[in-house]
Amino acid sequence: MAEVGTGTGVSGLWLLRGMSADGVLTSVDLEAEHQRHAREVFLAAGIPSQRFRLIAGSALDVMPRLTDAGYDLVFVDGDKAEYGEYLEQALRLVRPGGVIVFDNALWHDRVADPAQRDAETQAVRDLLEQVRVDEDLRAALLPVGDGLLAAQRLA
Ligand SMILES: C[S@@+](CC[C@H](N)C(=O)[O-])C[C@H]1O[C@@H](n2cnc3c(N)ncnc32)[C@H](O)[C@@H]1O
């Protein structure tokens, strides 16, 4: 699995626990300090270090270097303004049948409010439309937390 936005490792820990025992998480974050914390969290939870690869850097610099169709799932929780570009990269990274998941797909209820025109809200809105019209994706928008968009790559 691959992740954009390691943060302090909350989502990463859930992903690691949900994977098979030999599954590996590759997670990218701009902030090396966040990843230091995530590493401590993973190790304290008993996850062996060979099961995660933390890469510090901008997602749009790092994602193009990851393996084509090398991932069963890509989880995105980085910069909302870049969500459309993350989708383009994730479409290349996820294998056919794999799933791309975006957190904050309702973006604090701003997405459904046409009065909200800031760049982040607009980018999340555009992402939803990009996914809706892509015939190679089967998508579901789940109203859990701040909204979770899950899209399966069909071909
Ligand atoms: C909401 S937090 C992620 C929380 C994390 N998923 C968790 O559950 O702990 C967003 C993270 O995205 C990172 N981030 C923001 N812009 C980024 C970018 N352009 N490239 C990579 N990471 C970025 C931030 O440093 C931050 O750690």
PDBQT file of the ligand as one rigid body, heavy atoms in Angstrom, charges set to zero:
ROOT
HETATM    1  C1  LIG A 201      -3.950  15.454   7.934  1.00  0.00    +0.000 C 
HETATM    2  S1  LIG A 201      -2.256  15.155   8.057  1.00  0.00    +0.000 S 
HETATM    3  C2  LIG A 201      -2.139  13.397   7.795  1.00  0.00    +0.000 C 
HETATM    4  C3  LIG A 201      -2.588  12.605   8.968  1.00  0.00    +0.000 C 
HETATM    5  C4  LIG A 201      -2.246  11.137   8.869  1.00  0.00    +0.000 C 
HETATM    6  N1  LIG A 201      -2.888  10.511   7.725  1.00  0.00    +0.000 N 
HETATM    7  C5  LIG A 201      -2.609  10.451  10.160  1.00  0.00    +0.000 C 
HETATM    8  O1  LIG A 201      -3.637   9.734  10.195  1.00  0.00    +0.000 OA
HETATM    9  O2  LIG A 201      -1.870  10.608  11.131  1.00  0.00    +0.000 OA
HETATM   10  C6  LIG A 201      -1.630  15.736   6.517  1.00  0.00    +0.000 C 
HETATM   11  C7  LIG A 201      -0.163  15.445   6.313  1.00  0.00    +0.000 C 
HETATM   12  O3  LIG A 201       0.140  15.752   4.948  1.00  0.00    +0.000 OA
HETATM   13  C8  LIG A 201       1.429  16.310   4.916  1.00  0.00    +0.000 C 
HETATM   14  N2  LIG A 201       1.548  17.069   3.672  1.00  0.00    +0.000 N 
HETATM   15  C9  LIG A 201       1.000  18.273   3.377  1.00  0.00    +0.000 A 
HETATM   16  N3  LIG A 201       1.324  18.657   2.136  1.00  0.00    +0.000 NA
HETATM   17  C10 LIG A 201       2.090  17.672   1.618  1.00  0.00    +0.000 A 
HETATM   18  C11 LIG A 201       2.739  17.468   0.373  1.00  0.00    +0.000 A 
HETATM   19  N4  LIG A 201       2.659  18.395  -0.593  1.00  0.00    +0.000 N 
HETATM   20  N5  LIG A 201       3.444  16.345   0.187  1.00  0.00    +0.000 NA
HETATM   21  C12 LIG A 201       3.535  15.406   1.169  1.00  0.00    +0.000 A 
HETATM   22  N6  LIG A 201       2.939  15.537   2.373  1.00  0.00    +0.000 NA
HETATM   23  C13 LIG A 201       2.224  16.646   2.597  1.00  0.00    +0.000 A 
HETATM   24  C14 LIG A 201       1.529  17.158   6.175  1.00  0.00    +0.000 C 
HETATM   25  O4  LIG A 201       2.877  17.369   6.544  1.00  0.00    +0.000 OA
HETATM   26  C15 LIG A 201       0.743  16.315   7.173  1.00  0.00    +0.000 C 
HETATM   27  O5  LIG A 201       1.593  15.484   7.943  1.00  0.00    +0.000 OA
ENDROOT
TORSDOF 0
